Structures are given as C-alpha cells and as structure tokens.
C-alpha cells in the first residue's frame, strides 16, 4: 500500500477556471480514501501497478 501523495497529472483536460483542476484532484482523493478498504478495488489497483 502506498503512503504519501503521488503527483497527479491532468494533461489534455480543459477547465473553465483555475480552481477546477484542484477540485477534481480533491474529489479524487476523497473518493479514494472512502474506498480504501474495498478489496475489489485493491485487486484492480494491484493489477494496474504491474510494471
């Protein structure tokens, strides 16, 4: 499991204001924290992290 924060890249996105990208990142972090105990999500993330 990762600790700390990883950089988030929003290349190719079009936002109307400067605050929108930050809001998007914030919502993403909140969603991920709320689903941290989801075993199915952990399996998907583990498969996606194969290098």
VENQUI-V379848 format. One record per residue. N is the residue number from 1. RES is the residue in three letters. SS is DSSP state (H for helix, E for strand, L for the rest). D_LAST is the distance of its C-alpha to the last C-alpha in Angstrom with 2 decimals. Layout:
BEGIN
N_RES_SS_D_LAST, N_RES_SS_D_LAST
END
This chain:
BEGIN
1_UNK_L_15.44, 2_UNK_L_15.24, 3_UNK_L_18.51, 4_UNK_L_19.93, 5_UNK_L_19.20, 6_UNK_L_16.41, 7_UNK_L_17.63, 8_UNK_L_18.35, 9_UNK_L_18.78, 10_UNK_L_21.37, 11_UNK_L_21.56, 12_UNK_L_23.80, 13_UNK_L_25.63, 14_UNK_L_29.39, 15_UNK_L_31.11, 16_UNK_L_34.88, 17_UNK_L_35.04, 18_UNK_H_33.20, 19_UNK_H_32.93, 20_UNK_H_31.04, 21_UNK_H_27.52, 22_UNK_H_28.07, 23_UNK_H_29.41, 24_UNK_H_26.42, 25_UNK_H_24.04, 26_UNK_H_26.54, 27_UNK_H_26.78, 28_UNK_H_23.02, 29_UNK_H_22.94, 30_UNK_H_26.05, 31_UNK_H_24.70, 32_UNK_H_21.50, 33_UNK_H_23.75, 34_UNK_H_26.13, 35_UNK_L_23.53, 36_UNK_L_21.78, 37_UNK_L_23.37, 38_UNK_L_22.46, 39_UNK_H_20.84, 40_UNK_H_19.91, 41_UNK_H_18.13, 42_UNK_H_16.23, 43_UNK_H_15.14, 44_UNK_H_14.01, 45_UNK_H_12.10, 46_UNK_H_10.44, 47_UNK_H_9.45, 48_UNK_H_8.36, 49_UNK_L_6.13, 50_UNK_L_3.79, 51_UNK_L_0.00
END
